[in-house]
Amino acid sequence: MRLEGRGQIDRDHPVRFTFDGRVIDAFRGDTVASALMANDIRVVGRSFKYHRPRGLYSAGSDEPNALVTTGRGRDALPNVRATMQEVWEGLDVTSQNRWPSLTRDVGAINDLFSPFLAAGFYYKTFMWPRAFWERVYEPLIRRAAGLGRLSGEAARDASEKAFAHCDVLVIGSGPAGLMAALTAARAGADVILAEEDSHMGGRLLSETDTIGGLSGPQWVGSVLNELTALPNVRVMERTTVTGAYDQGTYGALERVSLHRPPGRAPRECFWRIAATRTILAAGALERGVAFPGNDRPGVMLASALRTYVNRWGVAPGQSAVVWGNTDTAHRTARDLASAGIHVAAVIDARADATTTGDWPFYPGGEVLSTQGRLGLKGLQVRHGRREFTVWTDCLAVSGGWNPSVHLASHIGSRPVWRDDIQAFVAGPEPVPGMDVAGAANGIFDTAGCLADGLRAGNVAVQAIGLETHSPDLPDAEATPYAITPLWEVEGKGRAWLDLQNDVTTKDVRLAAQENFRSPEHMKRYTTQGMSPDQGKGSNVTALAVLAAATGATVAATGTTTYRPPFVPVTISAMGAGAKGKGFAPERFTPAHAAAVELGAPMIEAGLWYRPSFFPLSGERVWRESCDREVRMVRESVGVTEVSTLGKIEVMGPDAGTFLDVVYTNTMSSLAVGKVRYGLMLREDGHVMDDGTVARLSEDRFVLTTTTAAAAEVMRHLDFVAQGLRPGLNLRTVSVTEQWAQFAVAGPRSEALVRSILDDPAAGVLPFMGCTEASISGTGVRVFRISFSGEKGYEIAIPSDRGEALWRLLLAHARMLGGGPYGLEALNVLRIEKGFLTHAEMNGRSTAFDLGLQGMMSAKKDFIGKALAARPGLLGETREQLVGLRPVGAARMLTAGAYLFGEGAAATREAQQGFTTSVAWSPTLDTFLGLAFLVNGRARHGERLRMVDHMRNVEALVEVGPPCAFDPDGGRMRG
Amino acid sequence: MAELIARTPAHADLPQPVEIGRTRIAEVVLGPVTWIAPFDGQEKAVTAALRAAAGVAFPKPGQVTRKGSVRALSVGPGQALLIGATVTPDGAATTDQSAAWCALSLSGEDACAVLARLTPLDLRPSAFALHRTARTMVGHMTASLTRTSENTYEIIVFRSMAHTLVHDLTRAMRHVAVRAAL
């Protein structure tokens, strides 16, 4: 019900939203939770396992029960805490884990079987038949249990990520956080003040105390006015710091626009904040008491009830009972009475407590059980030897306060038990650069929190080398904290600990009985604290119950490990911007647009996009285009872009010596104006990459790498230059982006090249020669190399003129009866010749396997030489590169298929090798394959079975040399 | 003689400057760019040669040296890009990089907020003053980032990544602009 004249909601702005289709009237400033309470909706969710009806328990991000789904379809967000979701006009809220409705839920039948469903039940019961666990039992159990469901539709990429940097990060904006931020800000530090609530102020928004003569919200407003006016302060509301990481980095989740109708603004922002100093002022979380029937809707935390009454002007009923073990109970009773709510009883676990209020008071009493089905109706209370019933629809309970030490524990520091406050606090500097202040530091009065915030602020200011300018401390409430332990009341019926995962005190005792006695084992046995709230409200109570069951103290029992994130973080926020093409940069070549213009489908090669073929009208499948392009290159001339190949310049007096170290063959002897094919090994003796080395001048070489290995080779060269041969004087630089490069191949390639060079004579180059020349006045590099087996050139031109040269080459090629060819034809041409790509240089193959052992110089040392000679890397046990052709009826080959002896079974044990690359060769009118085959070079002429178990293809093949076309290379040398 | 027409790296993706909210991006035509890396023990000689030819010293890490329209931008240990003039001093490895890079300027009141969505670099003036430069990440791309005025940054990435840079920047610009309007 709504309380007249109370709360910080904006009653001039009514807001309507729906809950399970029912229209709910609320006001601006309400959360879904406060609005449901205002409308007397008591059951807000069904529990995870037993489908118990559950009501609002807290008023913050620790809420275990009120998890709802907002939105529909692709915009649906499950497991939203109703206590955190602000209302907006048209918001669509649905309850979870119930069918057909919240009040009549068929799944509640689970509750009748609860005696059989204790912790560990599944593991003990669903043991056989073994295969049934994965296929039958687990899916069934998962369907019966659960919280929100995913829509199954792809979410929009509607969030963003960002970085922030500051001198002082203040986490939490209660009295300690605000005072710390003010202290640091006045001293001139760059401050980020992060608060997970929609409004700054923490508990000050929920209590009725005055600070410096002002109400809590008024004082907060005055501090905020000062902070927001300062240029060195960034105030971030709706921002939950979710994790502490190394070197002062924190993750934080900001709810940017989830509190308003959907628009173009990002939904959430995942921040990574780097802070020199951090002040953790995240406050404390009140804990409940485990007693029979304590999950009844209407039982809630005392502090939460005060928040609902004071901040939102709502109450769960006409009367309330308050039960606690600190002065919190009396504060709650006072606030309730002043709001006009009948206080039916105040029960204080401290036998020596007194009261000033006009209500039934039971010092040393306790609540034994609850009555009601979908909502609390009455309590069984014990006071002294007397037991009696108190009729009420709300119980405000407080078992004490747990400082929010989560972030302080994220990088491994363990919290420390304090007997005087019956709670865990963080140790000194639990995270490097972090200070803990206020209630998070175990200080539970407002004046103490203000002073501790000021202290922490000054510590941070001094640590970053600034002068302190302490603000004055305002007068504030300073009640000493006195607590008596109150963890559980034993009795008939289930006493709940983890409301979100349906864990009871009985489960914890069972864990201890079964010898799962350490907190980590108990957690896993019972699932205590393993739900989305990570046991925020229940873990410490569960540890106390475990301690009692094992006869240890809570201090000796210790805690489980706190890990990030502090609240659930949507994957769409962490991966914001990375959906689809956002996953990786796209690299486009200089002639990209011109290739797209010709209708060439693009295929991805690493980050690059390359044309796979250039279809002509009338060609229906890629093979038609590819076959035509292959014939074109073999018969006239083809042009293709090879700008994606890595190009690295190596310069300096020791460049040649350096190349001798990294290549297996000798490069220092290469003459200026010549190109040599080279092979590079990894340290472990396997092939890293191949490519060409051209010597442009005495002290300048240009290397090419494969597209795929460009970055790896560059890194390798840097490593060798800096680490292995630091004495050599040379420099390396990638020039991949500077030079667009085009291959011109075919019998008419020379005619084409000569037709575009300013000095046609420069086109008369010997095989493996290179020269500098010019085209229309632009300097180019011309290389006489071939990856097709035809007479071929590669022309490199500065990238800005790459597109122009491509169009010019194409026009001239067409005049000569040729045209463009794509990656598919390029692949067929090289397979016909037995040339290598990374399908063959697959990281496991050696120069010996590839038949390139002749390139391993015996006269010098090079990287990989020693380890390439290891036993097992040479000889007839190795799988060696061979060529394959189909024989017999089945004519198709596939890559990745296995090879077996002609009569052998196609089993793993009989495997003799595998195919790496295959192609239909229009030149030879047959399929061709490259393969690794055990002792392959000695088996030319042998017949084998090729079996592709995945695609269900089988063929009889004949083994031959890798090179199937023009083995003497006469065409290439031209 | 016929001429091969040159294209700027962002000619297709950013033919005109784009303004979203309080930020603006435009392509920067760098002109001649030379990569310079002094050989062992040659840094002083290279600085002298650069001073004589272009009026700038070889920059220290994170530094930009400037004279008129000529800049030398530190791009790594012992490596710099000389922009706006062509000098190939003795004692250094040099190579032409005039066509290798895509450079955009990002300017306006919210420029820093836009970059905060893309780069982990600390851009506060105390950490990244005017005319400081750094190699860093912009989105998924390695980049060279320079503060060229209080609210202007120059971002240089691989030429081939021009499309992604424009895409990432405009997305961040839209997000910042929409937030400002909330």
Boltz contact constraints between the chains, C-beta under 6 A:
constraints:
  - contact:
      token1: [A, 160]
      token2: [B, 117]
      max_distance: 6.0
  - contact:
      token1: [A, 160]
      token2: [B, 175]
      max_distance: 6.0
  - contact:
      token1: [A, 162]
      token2: [B, 116]
      max_distance: 6.0
  - contact:
      token1: [A, 162]
      token2: [B, 117]
      max_distance: 6.0
  - contact:
      token1: [A, 163]
      token2: [B, 116]
      max_distance: 6.0
  - contact:
      token1: [A, 163]
      token2: [B, 120]
      max_distance: 6.0
  - contact:
      token1: [A, 165]
      token2: [B, 122]
      max_distance: 6.0
  - contact:
      token1: [A, 165]
      token2: [B, 124]
      max_distance: 6.0
  - contact:
      token1: [A, 264]
      token2: [B, 178]
      max_distance: 6.0
  - contact:
      token1: [A, 265]
      token2: [B, 178]
      max_distance: 6.0
  - contact:
      token1: [A, 265]
      token2: [B, 182]
      max_distance: 6.0
  - contact:
      token1: [A, 266]
      token2: [B, 175]
      max_distance: 6.0
  - contact:
      token1: [A, 584]
      token2: [B, 140]
      max_distance: 6.0
  - contact:
      token1: [A, 585]
      token2: [B, 140]
      max_distance: 6.0
  - contact:
      token1: [A, 585]
      token2: [B, 141]
      max_distance: 6.0
  - contact:
      token1: [A, 585]
      token2: [B, 161]
      max_distance: 6.0
  - contact:
      token1: [A, 585]
      token2: [B, 164]
      max_distance: 6.0
  - contact:
      token1: [A, 586]
      token2: [B, 163]
      max_distance: 6.0
  - contact:
      token1: [A, 586]
      token2: [B, 164]
      max_distance: 6.0
  - contact:
      token1: [A, 587]
      token2: [B, 160]
      max_distance: 6.0
  - contact:
      token1: [A, 587]
      token2: [B, 161]
      max_distance: 6.0
  - contact:
      token1: [A, 588]
      token2: [B, 160]
      max_distance: 6.0
  - contact:
      token1: [A, 588]
      token2: [B, 163]
      max_distance: 6.0
  - contact:
      token1: [A, 649]
      token2: [B, 95]
      max_distance: 6.0
  - contact:
      token1: [A, 651]
      token2: [B, 93]
      max_distance: 6.0
  - contact:
      token1: [A, 652]
      token2: [B, 39]
      max_distance: 6.0
  - contact:
      token1: [A, 652]
      token2: [B, 93]
      max_distance: 6.0
  - contact:
      token1: [A, 729]
      token2: [B, 39]
      max_distance: 6.0
  - contact:
      token1: [A, 729]
      token2: [B, 40]
      max_distance: 6.0
  - contact:
      token1: [A, 731]
      token2: [B, 37]
      max_distance: 6.0
  - contact:
      token1: [A, 731]
      token2: [B, 93]
      max_distance: 6.0
  - contact:
      token1: [A, 733]
      token2: [B, 35]
      max_distance: 6.0
  - contact:
      token1: [A, 733]
      token2: [B, 95]
      max_distance: 6.0
  - contact:
      token1: [A, 737]
      token2: [B, 100]
      max_distance: 6.0
  - contact:
      token1: [A, 737]
      token2: [B, 158]
      max_distance: 6.0
  - contact:
      token1: [A, 737]
      token2: [B, 159]
      max_distance: 6.0
  - contact:
      token1: [A, 738]
      token2: [B, 97]
      max_distance: 6.0
  - contact:
      token1: [A, 738]
      token2: [B, 99]
      max_distance: 6.0
  - contact:
      token1: [A, 738]
      token2: [B, 100]
      max_distance: 6.0
  - contact:
      token1: [A, 776]
      token2: [B, 1]
      max_distance: 6.0
  - contact:
      token1: [A, 776]
      token2: [B, 2]
      max_distance: 6.0
  - contact:
      token1: [A, 776]
      token2: [B, 3]
      max_distance: 6.0
  - contact:
      token1: [A, 776]
      token2: [B, 4]
      max_distance: 6.0
  - contact:
      token1: [A, 777]
      token2: [B, 1]
      max_distance: 6.0
  - contact:
      token1: [A, 778]
      token2: [B, 4]
      max_distance: 6.0
  - contact:
      token1: [A, 798]
      token2: [B, 99]
      max_distance: 6.0
  - contact:
      token1: [A, 799]
      token2: [B, 99]
      max_distance: 6.0
  - contact:
      token1: [A, 799]
      token2: [B, 159]
      max_distance: 6.0
  - contact:
      token1: [A, 800]
      token2: [B, 6]
      max_distance: 6.0
  - contact:
      token1: [A, 800]
      token2: [B, 7]
      max_distance: 6.0
  - contact:
      token1: [A, 800]
      token2: [B, 99]
      max_distance: 6.0
  - contact:
      token1: [A, 801]
      token2: [B, 4]
      max_distance: 6.0
  - contact:
      token1: [A, 801]
      token2: [B, 6]
      max_distance: 6.0
  - contact:
      token1: [A, 803]
      token2: [B, 7]
      max_distance: 6.0
  - contact:
      token1: [A, 804]
      token2: [B, 4]
      max_distance: 6.0
  - contact:
      token1: [A, 804]
      token2: [B, 5]
      max_distance: 6.0
